């Protein structure tokens, strides 16, 4: 939301302050500002000039040379293309260095061979209107050589507010509410506009107000006014609306927008001719009722939507937007001015349902003050009189107020403020702050009885602690002297589970090159079943945010594979992991809560052979277990393929065992699952129990000196069954010479001619090394032969 400094200055004197320093104080004490910008500053570099002579351009048929007189009688000749330039006219002249609203900075230029310094301007070039048909022409009695900022448009400063920080403050959505807080902050006088509430007691044009849905409309006020011909608004009003980010339309519509930005009271104007009958009805829409709003969009309404209607049809979508069937037209001469109050939740739902976020709906969503409606009408009538000299109020005040809220009065002690703020704030200072903020305060020593003004009682100030906040923010937290807490400063106990979880993440990211992702704990039936998991086994949410998040996950894989599919749109090779919880209703606790498991899941995809990727991910897991100092972990062949989850490829899968307890699964993603997630390449995934890994015994770190004696590396290839687990081969190799085989590394495998069908050739590299001597060649050869003999005895002969 944007606020004009000139506008605020009507109610509290601030034009003598540095705007950036004022913005800093507003952010510290009232609400957060997003920026401070100069507005209409270009008028300081534009002067009035009289056209003395107009001549043809020597090198152009469309351009002309205009000689003008401006400041201190200076004359100069400019190149001008405007069709209406003529001798004797008084027009705006932008001087060299002037920055126009479109960002163009004027500099000396040569146009078709003629030097031109300055520019005669149209209304559009000054950002006054869309008229670009010719020069803007001032009245004949306008003094020549005067800066436009001195008499025409006063330069302004715009403060842009972060709307989120005033969600709880409906009064700050208008200039008057902000000016009140600024006046209190600065200790200056606050002078709101004087409003005359002297409406006719009876008149010729009378409407009745029938509120049929008081639960959605606490108050509806209106006036019928005649003698309102459509014209342009005063220039000062147009510029203030522009500074606030609102486009000027005409005097009738502009007044309703001005009141909204002034009092934070949204208003609407109906063409009186279009209101049928003698009653305005505020009702729920009928099911399937059609309604066309001012933006020419047709909407199908439901009873959840509130409409303003006459005796025949709806004429406005309550609190959101008026109807096309009752808009102000060029020949409008009489209006019905609406100033109402609506229930915030209903306005928010209607606005979201029809994607209609208007300035009015944004304010009504913040719970506006119902006491403000009549003030809005009075302010509107006052402003309409500026452009409508024959204005007549043709009805008494039409005011139906079924939802008048009870007044809020709070009792609290001044000592509560001092204790909560930790500062010796004098009671008199508290009383002064609250009264300046329009609270009614009765003081009895240190006891205060505070009446909350209506514009702060809709959703903001409801209990004594809120008054502590009011005093504290104006007093200034920067004025509270920092003191150490009077509590023991013992360090909190170490959370070993969280520490272990962070260690796992660090290893996967730092050492193994995986990227961590954070996914929702919710999933849907489609993703769950695509992984071959039972969707019915998931806990269902009673009030889900969407159909894609209607149940709690029993595995991390469904959401993880969904993330893989999204990343494959931009990357061909990557590795992802997540550490999170799964939820199981069949493991309910004694308290009736669902069982939770902490899990670690990862997935990798890369171009090339999926077998290579499978063993690469297996190596990553071996690296993880090694850095976690886990012993007794092995990869086992699944005994029962039927027990594998549906996402796991039965031909490339391994059960992870800690001693004899399974705790995870590594597998290629089944082609059926890959198709269900629209994966572009094969992928390998794993899921591990973090709870098992956390409770597993960790090997203690022991210092071991680096061997002084070199080792000898030997390679060999054995022929084994194609489905034989690698762990079985390594167990035989190590057990053949457990004291001297220091390292056993898988290198590669091969299937095809001349290897028999159902077999594969597996190559290993083994390092032999003794801790107390250098092994000679004969000794290494003997060791190597003993390993080969052990393999042959186990049915794994050396490849010929």
C-alpha positions in Angstrom: 0.0 0.0 0.0 1.2 3.5 -0.8 0.8 6.7 1.3 1.3 10.3 0.2 3.3 12.6 2.4 1.3 15.6 1.3 -1.9 13.8 2.2 -0.5 12.8 5.7 0.6 16.4 6.2 -3.0 17.5 6.1 -3.5 15.7 9.5 0.0 15.9 11.1 2.9 18.2 10.2 5.7 16.1 8.7 6.8 18.1 5.7 9.7 19.5 7.7 11.1 16.1 8.4 13.6 14.1 6.3 11.4 11.4 4.7 13.9 8.7 5.0 14.4 9.3 8.7 10.6 9.4 9.1 10.3 6.1 7.2 12.9 4.6 9.6 10.8 5.7 12.6 7.6 4.3 11.1 9.3 1.0 10.6 10.6 0.9 14.1 7.3 1.9 15.8 4.3 1.4 13.5 4.8 -0.9 10.5 7.4 -1.9 8.0 8.0 0.3 5.0 9.3 -1.3 1.8 10.5 2.0 0.2 10.5 5.8 0.0 10.1 7.4 -3.5 10.0 10.9 -4.8 6.7 11.6 -6.7 5.9 14.4 -9.1 9.4 15.8 -8.5 9.6 16.6 -12.3 7.3 19.6 -11.8 10.3 21.3 -10.0 12.1 21.4 -13.4 9.1 22.5 -15.5 8.3 26.2 -16.0 5.5 28.1 -17.7 6.5 29.6 -21.0 4.7 31.9 -23.5 5.0 31.0 -27.2 6.3 34.2 -28.9 6.7 32.9 -32.5 6.1 29.7 -34.5 8.1 29.1 -37.7 8.5 26.1 -40.1 11.4 23.7 -39.5 13.9 24.1 -42.4 14.4 20.4 -42.7 11.0 18.9 -41.8 7.4 19.3 -42.9 6.0 18.0 -39.6 8.2 19.8 -37.1 8.2 23.5 -36.3 10.4 25.9 -34.4 8.8 27.6 -31.4 10.4 30.6 -29.8 9.3 30.9 -26.1 9.8 33.3 -23.2 10.2 31.8 -19.7 12.1 32.5 -16.5 13.4 36.0 -16.0 12.4 36.9 -19.5 14.7 34.4 -21.2 13.9 33.4 -24.7 14.9 30.3 -26.7 13.9 28.4 -29.8 12.8 24.8 -29.5 11.9 22.1 -32.0 8.2 21.2 -31.5 6.0 18.6 -33.2 2.7 19.3 -31.4 -0.1 20.2 -33.8 -1.6 22.8 -31.4 1.5 25.0 -30.8 0.6 28.6 -31.6 1.7 32.1 -30.7 0.4 33.5 -27.4 -0.2 30.2 -25.7 1.2 29.5 -22.2 2.6 26.0 -22.1 4.8 23.9 -19.9 8.5 23.9 -20.7 10.8 21.1 -19.3 14.3 22.5 -18.7 17.6 20.7 -19.4 18.2 18.1 -16.7 14.5 17.5 -16.0 13.7 13.8 -15.5 10.3 13.1 -16.9 8.0 10.4 -15.4 9.0 7.9 -18.1 12.6 8.1 -16.9 13.9 10.2 -19.8 16.4 12.9 -18.7 16.3 15.9 -21.0 19.6 16.9 -22.6 20.6 19.2 -25.4 19.8 17.6 -28.7 20.1 18.4 -32.4 16.8 17.5 -34.3 17.0 17.6 -38.1 20.0 19.9 -38.0 18.5 22.4 -35.4 19.7 22.5 -31.8 17.0 22.3 -29.2 17.5 22.7 -25.5 14.3 21.8 -23.6 10.9 20.3 -24.4 7.3 21.6 -24.6 5.1 19.0 -22.9 1.7 17.4 -23.3 -0.4 16.2 -20.4 0.7 12.6 -20.9 4.4 13.6 -20.8 3.7 15.2 -17.4 1.8 12.1 -16.3 -1.4 14.1 -15.9 -3.6 12.1 -18.3 -3.4 9.9 -21.4 -3.9 12.9 -23.7 -0.9 13.1 -26.1 -2.7 15.0 -28.9 -1.0 18.3 -28.2 0.6 20.6 -25.7 -0.9 21.2 -22.3 -2.3 24.8 -22.4 -2.6 26.9 -19.2 -5.2 29.7 -18.8 -4.3 33.1 -20.3 -3.8 34.7 -16.9 -1.1 32.2 -15.8 2.1 33.9 -14.8 5.0 33.2 -17.1 8.3 31.8 -15.9 7.0 30.1 -12.7 7.9 26.6 -11.7 4.9 24.3 -11.8 5.8 23.0 -8.3 5.0 26.5 -6.9 1.4 26.8 -8.1 0.3 23.8 -10.1 1.4 20.4 -8.6 3.2 20.1 -5.3 6.0 17.5 -5.4 5.3 14.6 -3.1 7.0 11.7 -1.4 5.4 8.2 -1.4 5.9 5.7 1.5 5.3 2.1 0.4 4.1 -0.1 3.2 4.5 -3.9 3.5 0.9 -4.9 3.7 1.6 -8.0 5.7 2.7 -5.9 8.7 -0.7 -4.1 8.9 -2.9 -7.1 8.5 -4.0 -6.7 12.1 -4.4 -3.0 11.9 -7.4 -2.1 9.6 -7.2 1.5 10.6 -3.7 1.8 9.1 -5.2 1.1 5.6 -6.1 4.8 5.4 -4.1 8.0 5.7 -6.0 9.2 8.7 -5.2 6.1 10.8 -1.5 6.3 9.8 -1.4 10.0 10.6 -2.8 9.4 14.1 0.0 6.9 14.9 2.7 9.3 13.4 1.3 12.2 15.4 1.5 10.1 18.6 5.1 8.9 17.7 6.3 12.5 17.0 4.3 14.1 19.9 2.6 16.5 17.4 -1.0 17.6 17.0 -3.3 15.3 15.1 -6.0 17.2 13.2 -8.5 14.9 11.4 -10.9 16.5 8.9 -14.0 18.1 10.3 -17.1 16.1 9.2 -20.6 17.4 9.2 -23.1 14.7 10.1 -26.1 17.0 9.6 -28.1 14.9 7.1 -31.8 15.8 6.2 -34.3 14.2 8.5 -36.7 13.7 5.5 -36.4 14.1 1.8 -38.1 13.3 -1.5 -36.0 10.3 -2.6 -36.2 7.6 0.1 -34.9 4.1 0.0 -35.2 1.5 2.7 -32.3 -0.8 3.7 -33.2 -4.5 4.2 -30.4 -6.6 5.6 -31.5 -10.2 5.1 -28.0 -11.6 6.0 -27.0 -9.8 9.2 -24.4 -12.5 9.9 -22.5 -11.3 6.8 -23.3 -7.5 7.0 -23.2 -5.9 10.4 -24.0 -2.5 9.1 -25.2 -0.9 5.8 -25.4 2.9 5.4 -26.3 4.9 2.3 -27.4 8.3 1.0 -29.1 9.4 -2.2 -27.6 12.5 -3.7 -28.7 14.4 -6.8 -27.0 17.1 -8.9 -23.8 15.1 -9.5 -22.8 15.6 -13.1 -19.7 13.7 -14.2 -16.6 15.8 -14.6 -12.9 15.7 -13.8 -11.7 15.7 -10.2 -9.6 18.6 -8.9 -6.0 18.2 -10.0 -4.8 17.9 -6.3 -7.2 14.9 -5.8 -6.0 13.3 -9.0 -2.3 13.6 -8.0 -3.0 12.2 -4.5 -4.8 9.2 -6.0 -1.9 8.7 -8.4 0.6 8.8 -5.5 -1.5 6.1 -3.8 -1.4 4.0 -6.9 -5.0 4.6 -8.0 -6.0 5.9 -11.4 -8.3 8.9 -11.6 -11.5 8.2 -13.5 -14.0 10.9 -12.8 -15.2 13.1 -9.9 -17.8 10.6 -8.7 -15.7 7.5 -8.7 -12.6 9.4 -7.5 -14.4 10.6 -4.4 -15.3 7.0 -3.3 -11.7 6.0 -3.9 -10.4 9.0 -2.0 -12.6 8.3 1.0 -11.4 4.7 1.0 -7.7 5.8 1.0 -8.5 8.5 3.6 -10.6 6.8 6.2 -9.9 3.2 5.2 -13.7 3.0 4.6 -14.5 1.4 1.2 -17.4 3.0 -0.6 -19.4 2.4 -3.8 -21.6 4.6 -6.0 -24.6 3.3 -7.9 -26.3 5.2 -10.7 -29.6 6.1 -9.0 -31.6 5.4 -12.2 -30.4 1.7 -12.1 -31.7 1.0 -8.6 -35.2 -0.5 -9.2 -37.8 -0.1 -6.6 -37.6 1.6 -3.2 -35.4 -0.9 -1.3 -31.8 -2.0 -1.2 -31.5 -5.6 -0.1 -28.4 -7.2 1.3 -28.8 -10.9 0.9 -27.1 -14.2 0.1 -27.0 -15.0 -3.6 -29.2 -17.8 -4.9 -27.6 -20.9 -6.1 -26.5 -20.5 -9.7 -27.4 -16.8 -9.8 -25.5 -15.0 -12.6 -23.8 -11.7 -12.0 -21.6 -9.5 -14.2 -19.1 -7.3 -12.4 -17.6 -4.0 -13.5 -14.7 -5.7 -15.2 -17.3 -7.3 -17.5 -16.7 -10.8 -16.1 -19.7 -13.0 -15.5 -19.8 -15.0 -12.3 -21.9 -17.9 -11.1 -22.8 -17.3 -7.5 -23.7 -19.5 -4.6 -25.4 -18.8 -1.2 -21.9 -18.4 0.2 -21.7 -15.0 -1.7 -23.2 -11.8 -0.4 -24.9 -9.5 -2.9 -26.3 -6.0 -2.8 -29.6 -6.0 -4.7 -32.6 -3.9 -5.6 -36.1 -5.3 -5.7 -35.3 -7.0 -9.1 -31.7 -8.2 -9.3 -28.2 -8.0 -7.8 -26.3 -4.8 -8.4 -23.0 -5.5 -6.5 -20.9 -8.3 -5.2 -20.9 -7.2 -1.6 -17.5 -5.8 -0.4 -15.7 -6.9 -3.6 -16.9 -5.1 -6.8 -20.0 -3.3 -8.2 -22.1 -4.6 -11.0 -22.0 -3.5 -14.7 -25.7 -3.0 -14.5 -25.5 -0.1 -12.1 -22.1 1.6 -12.9 -21.7 5.4 -13.1 -22.1 6.6 -16.7 -21.2 9.8 -18.5 -24.7 11.2 -18.1 -25.2 10.2 -14.4 -26.9 13.0 -12.5 -27.9 11.2 -9.2 -26.2 8.5 -7.1 -26.8 6.1 -4.3 -23.7 6.3 -2.1 -23.0 3.0 -0.2 -20.8 2.9 2.9 -21.1 -0.5 4.5 -19.4 -3.0 6.7 -19.0 -6.7 5.9 -17.7 -9.8 7.7 -14.0 -10.3 6.8 -14.1 -14.1 6.4 -16.9 -14.0 3.9 -15.3 -11.3 1.8 -12.0 -13.2 1.7 -13.7 -16.4 0.6 -15.6 -14.6 -2.2 -12.6 -12.7 -3.4 -10.5 -15.9 -3.6 -13.4 -17.9 -5.2 -13.7 -15.4 -8.1 -10.0 -14.3 -8.2 -11.2 -10.7 -7.6 -8.8 -8.9 -5.3 -9.8 -5.3 -5.2 -8.8 -2.4 -3.0 -12.1 -2.6 -1.3 -12.0 -6.4 -0.6 -8.4 -6.1 0.7 -9.6 -3.6 3.4 -12.8 -5.5 4.2 -10.7 -8.6 4.7 -9.0 -6.9 7.6 -12.2 -6.4 9.7 -13.0 -2.7 9.2 -14.6 -0.6 11.8 -18.5 -0.6 11.5 -18.6 2.8 13.2 -16.8 4.3 10.2 -19.6 4.0 7.7 -21.5 7.3 8.4 -18.2 9.2 8.6 -17.4 7.9 5.1 -20.7 9.2 3.8 -20.1 12.6 5.4 -16.6 12.8 3.9 -17.9 11.8 0.5 -20.6 14.5 0.5 -18.1 17.1 1.5 -15.7 16.2 -1.4 -18.5 15.9 -4.0 -19.4 19.5 -3.2 -16.1 20.6 -4.7 -17.1 19.6 -8.2 -20.9 19.5 -7.9 -22.1 23.0 -6.9 -25.8 21.9 -7.3 -25.3 18.8 -5.0 -28.4 17.9 -3.0 -28.8 15.2 -0.4 -32.2 13.8 -1.4 -32.6 11.2 1.4 -32.2 11.0 5.2 -29.4 8.9 6.4 -30.2 5.3 5.5 -28.6 3.3 8.2 -29.3 -0.3 9.3 -27.0 -1.5 12.1 -28.0 -5.0 13.3 -24.4 -6.0 14.3 -23.3 -3.3 16.7 -20.4 -4.8 18.7 -20.1 -4.4 22.4 -17.6 -1.8 23.6 -14.3 -3.2 25.0 -12.9 -1.8 28.3 -9.7 -3.2 29.8 -8.4 -2.8 33.4 -4.7 -3.1 33.9 -1.9 -1.8 36.1 0.9 0.5 34.8 3.3 -1.8 36.6 2.4 -4.5 34.1 3.9 -2.4 31.3 7.1 -1.7 33.3 7.5 -5.4 34.2 6.9 -6.6 30.6 9.0 -3.9 29.0 11.8 -4.0 31.5 11.9 -0.2 31.5 10.8 2.4 34.1 8.2 4.1 31.9 6.3 6.8 33.9 2.6 6.2 34.2 1.9 9.7 32.8 3.8 8.8 29.7 1.7 5.6 29.3 -1.5 7.6 29.7 -0.3 10.2 27.1 0.5 7.6 24.6 -2.8 5.8 24.9 -4.8 9.0 24.7 -2.9 10.1 21.6 -3.8 6.8 20.1 -7.5 7.6 20.8 -7.9 5.2 23.7 -10.2 6.5 26.5 -8.2 6.4 29.7 -9.4 6.8 33.3 -6.5 6.8 35.8 -6.6 5.9 39.5 -3.0 6.0 40.6 -1.3 3.1 39.0 -4.5 1.5 37.9 -5.8 2.3 34.4 -9.2 1.7 33.0 -8.9 1.9 29.2 -11.7 2.1 26.6 -10.7 0.7 23.3 -11.7 2.8 20.2 -13.9 1.0 17.7 -11.3 1.1 15.0 -8.9 -0.9 17.2 -11.5 -3.3 18.7 -12.4 -5.4 15.6 -9.4 -7.8 15.8 -6.5 -6.0 17.4 -6.8 -4.8 21.0 -8.7 -7.3 23.2 -6.7 -7.9 26.4 -4.3 -5.9 28.6 -1.1 -7.3 27.0 -2.2 -5.6 23.8 -2.0 -2.3 25.6 1.5 -3.1 26.8 2.4 -3.6 23.1 0.9 -0.2 22.2 2.9 1.6 24.9 6.0 -0.3 24.1 6.1 0.3 20.4 5.6 4.0 20.7 8.0 4.3 23.7 10.5 2.4 21.5 12.2 -0.9 22.1 15.5 0.9 21.4 15.0 2.9 24.6 14.8 -0.3 26.7 18.2 -0.9 28.3 19.5 -4.4 27.7 20.1 -6.5 30.8 21.2 -10.1 31.1 18.5 -12.6 32.1 18.2 -13.6 35.8 18.2 -17.3 35.0 20.9 -20.0 35.0 22.7 -20.0 31.7 23.5 -23.8 31.6 24.0 -25.2 28.2 21.1 -27.4 27.0 21.6 -31.1 26.9 22.9 -32.5 23.7 20.3 -34.0 21.4 22.1 -37.1 20.2 19.5 -38.1 17.7 19.5 -34.7 16.1 23.3 -34.7 16.1 23.4 -38.1 14.4 20.8 -36.9 11.8 23.0 -33.9 11.0 26.1 -36.1 10.7 24.2 -38.3 8.2 23.2 -35.2 6.1 26.7 -33.8 6.2 28.2 -37.1 4.9 25.7 -37.4 2.1 26.2 -33.8 1.0 29.9 -33.1 1.7 31.5 -36.5 1.1 29.1 -38.2 -1.3 27.8 -35.3 -3.4 24.1 -35.7 -2.8 21.7 -32.8 -2.6 19.2 -32.6 0.3 15.6 -31.9 -0.4 12.7 -31.2 2.0 9.3 -32.6 1.0 5.9 -32.6 2.6 4.9 -35.4 4.9 1.6 -35.6 2.9 1.2 -37.5 -0.3 -1.7 -38.9 -2.4 -3.0 -42.3 -3.5 -1.7 -42.1 -7.0 1.9 -41.6 -6.0 1.7 -44.2 -3.3 0.2 -46.8 -5.5 2.7 -46.0 -8.3 5.4 -47.2 -5.8 3.5 -50.4 -5.3 2.5 -49.4 -1.8 -1.0 -49.7 -0.3 -2.8 -46.4 -0.3 -5.3 -47.7 2.2 -2.5 -48.2 4.7 -2.0 -44.4 4.9 -3.5 -42.2 7.5 -6.1 -40.0 5.8 -6.4 -36.3 6.6 -9.8 -35.0 7.6 -9.2 -31.5 6.1 -6.6 -31.9 3.4 -5.2 -28.8 1.6 -5.5 -30.5 -1.8 -6.2 -33.9 -3.4 -2.4 -34.3 -3.9 -1.8 -34.1 -0.1 -4.7 -36.0 1.4 -2.8 -38.7 3.4 0.4 -39.1 5.5 3.2 -41.1 3.8 4.3 -44.6 4.8 7.5 -44.3 2.7 9.7 -41.4 1.6 9.9 -42.9 -1.9 6.6 -41.6 -3.5 7.5 -37.9 -2.9 11.2 -38.5 -3.6 10.6 -40.0 -7.0 8.2 -37.2 -7.8 11.1 -34.8 -7.1 13.4 -36.9 -9.3 10.9 -36.5 -12.2 10.8 -32.7 -11.8 14.6 -32.4 -11.7 15.0 -34.5 -14.8 13.4 -31.7 -16.8 16.6 -29.7 -16.3 19.3 -32.2 -15.3 20.4 -35.6 -16.6 22.6 -36.6 -13.7 22.0 -35.9 -10.0 21.6 -37.5 -6.6 18.9 -36.5 -4.1 18.2 -37.5 -0.5 15.8 -36.8 2.3 15.8 -37.5 6.0 12.2 -37.5 7.3 9.5 -39.4 9.1 6.9 -41.9 7.9 3.6 -42.6 9.6 2.0 -46.0 10.2 -1.5 -46.5 11.7 -0.8 -50.2 12.2 1.9 -49.3 14.8 -0.2 -47.1 17.0 1.2 -46.1 20.4 -0.6 -46.8 23.7 -1.9 -43.3 23.6 -3.6 -44.0 20.2 -1.1 -42.0 18.1 0.2 -43.3 14.9 3.7 -44.9 14.9 6.5 -42.8 13.4 9.7 -44.0 11.8 12.7 -41.8 11.0 13.9 -42.8 7.6 16.7 -41.9 5.1 15.9 -42.2 1.4 17.9 -41.3 -1.7 17.7 -41.6 -5.4 20.2 -41.2 -8.2 19.9 -41.1 -12.0 22.6 -40.8 -14.7 23.0 -41.7 -18.3 24.6 -45.0 -19.1 24.2 -48.6 -17.8 22.0 -48.9 -14.9 24.2 -51.6 -13.5 27.0 -49.2 -13.1 24.7 -46.7 -11.4 23.5 -49.5 -9.0 27.0 -50.3 -7.9 27.9 -46.6 -7.7 25.0 -46.0 -5.2 26.0 -49.1 -3.3 29.5 -47.7 -3.0 27.9 -44.5 -1.7 26.1 -46.4 1.0 29.3 -48.3 1.9 31.0 -44.9 2.3 28.2 -43.7 4.5 28.3 -46.7 6.8 32.1 -46.4 6.9 32.1 -42.8 7.9 29.4 -43.6 10.5 31.7 -46.2 11.9 29.2 -49.0 11.6 30.3 -52.6 11.7 28.3 -55.7 10.7 26.5 -54.1 7.7 26.2 -56.2 4.7 24.2 -56.4 1.4 22.1 -59.5 1.1 20.2 -61.1 -1.7 16.4 -60.9 -1.2 15.2 -64.4 -0.2 11.6 -63.7 -1.1 11.1 -61.5 -4.1 7.4 -61.2 -3.3 8.2 -59.3 -0.2 9.9 -56.5 -2.1 7.9 -53.2 -2.4 6.5 -52.6 -5.8 9.0 -49.8 -6.7 12.0 -52.2 -6.4 13.3 -54.1 -9.4 13.6 -57.8 -8.4 16.7 -58.4 -10.6 18.7 -55.6 -9.1 17.9 -55.3 -5.4 19.8 -55.8 -2.1 18.5 -56.0 1.4 20.7 -54.1 3.9 21.4 -56.1 7.0 22.9 -55.0 10.3 24.2 -58.3 11.6 21.0 -60.4 11.0 18.5 -57.5 11.2 17.2 -56.0 7.9 17.1 -52.2 8.0 16.8 -51.0 4.5 16.6 -51.7 0.8 18.7 -50.7 -2.3 17.2 -51.3 -5.7 16.8 -50.1 -9.2 13.4 -48.4 -9.6 11.1 -50.8 -11.3 10.3 -49.8 -14.9 6.6 -49.9 -14.1 7.1 -47.3 -11.3 9.5 -45.3 -13.5 6.7 -45.1 -16.1 4.2 -44.1 -13.4 6.4 -41.1 -12.5 7.3 -40.4 -16.1 11.1 -40.8 -15.4 13.2 -40.2 -18.4 16.0 -42.5 -17.4 16.5 -45.5 -15.1 17.0 -44.6 -11.5 18.4 -46.3 -8.4 16.9 -45.6 -5.0 17.4 -46.6 -1.4 15.5 -46.3 1.9 17.1 -46.9 5.3 15.8 -46.9 8.9 17.5 -44.0 10.6 16.3 -45.3 14.0 18.3 -48.6 13.5 21.4 -46.8 12.3 21.2 -44.4 15.3 21.0 -47.3 17.9 23.6 -49.4 16.1 27.0 -49.9 17.9 29.6 -47.6 16.5 33.3 -48.6 16.3 35.5 -46.4 18.5 38.1 -44.3 16.7 41.5 -45.7 17.4 44.8 -44.4 16.3 46.8 -46.7 14.0 50.1 -45.7 12.6 50.6 -45.7 8.9 52.4 -48.9 7.8 56.1 -48.4 7.1 56.1 -51.4 4.8 54.7 -51.3 1.2 51.9 -53.6 0.0 51.6 -55.5 -3.3 48.4 -55.3 -5.5 47.3 -58.2 -7.6 44.3 -58.6 -9.9 42.4 -61.6 -10.9 39.1 -62.6 -12.5 36.8 -65.4 -11.4 33.7 -66.9 -13.0 30.7 -67.0 -10.7 27.0 -67.4 -10.9 25.4 -64.2 -12.3 23.1 -63.8 -9.2 25.9 -64.5 -6.6 26.1 -61.6 -4.1 29.4 -59.7 -4.2 29.6 -60.0 -0.5 30.0 -63.8 -0.8 33.1 -63.4 -3.0 34.7 -60.8 -0.7 34.1 -63.0 2.3 36.0 -65.9 0.7 38.9 -63.6 -0.3 39.4 -62.1 3.1 38.9 -65.3 5.0 41.7 -67.0 3.0 44.4 -64.7 4.4 42.7 -62.5 7.1 45.9 -61.1 8.5 47.6 -60.2 5.2 44.7 -59.2 2.8 44.5 -55.5 3.6 42.1 -54.4 0.8 39.7 -56.1 -1.5 38.2 -53.9 -4.3 35.6 -54.9 -6.9 36.7 -53.5 -10.3 34.2 -54.6 -13.0 32.2 -57.6 -14.3 31.5 -59.1 -17.7 28.8 -61.3 -19.2 28.8 -62.7 -22.8 31.0 -64.9 -25.0 33.0 -66.9 -24.0 31.5 -66.8 -20.5 28.8 -69.5 -20.2 25.2 -68.4 -20.0 24.1 -67.7 -16.4 27.6 -66.9 -15.4 29.6 -63.7 -15.1 33.3 -62.8 -14.9 34.1 -60.6 -11.9 37.5 -58.9 -11.5 39.0 -57.9 -8.1 42.1 -56.1 -7.0 43.6 -57.4 -3.8 46.4 -55.7 -1.7 48.7 -57.9 0.4 50.7 -56.2 3.1 52.3 -57.3 6.4 52.6 -55.0 9.4 56.1 -56.0 10.4 58.0 -56.7 7.1 58.1 -56.3 3.4 56.6 -59.3 1.6 58.9 -60.8 -1.0 57.8 -62.0 -4.4 57.6 -65.7 -3.6 55.6 -64.9 -0.4 53.1 -62.7 -2.3 52.7 -65.4 -5.0 51.9 -68.0 -2.4 49.4 -65.8 -0.7 47.8 -65.0 -4.0 47.6 -68.7 -4.9 46.0 -69.5 -1.6 43.2 -66.9 -2.2 42.6 -68.4 -5.7 42.5 -71.9 -4.3 39.9 -70.8 -1.7 37.8 -69.3 -4.4 38.0 -72.4 -6.6 37.0 -74.6 -3.6 34.0 -72.3 -3.1 32.9 -72.8 -6.7 34.4 -69.7 -8.1 37.2 -70.8 -10.4 39.8 -68.5 -12.0 38.8 -67.5 -15.5 41.0 -69.3 -18.0 
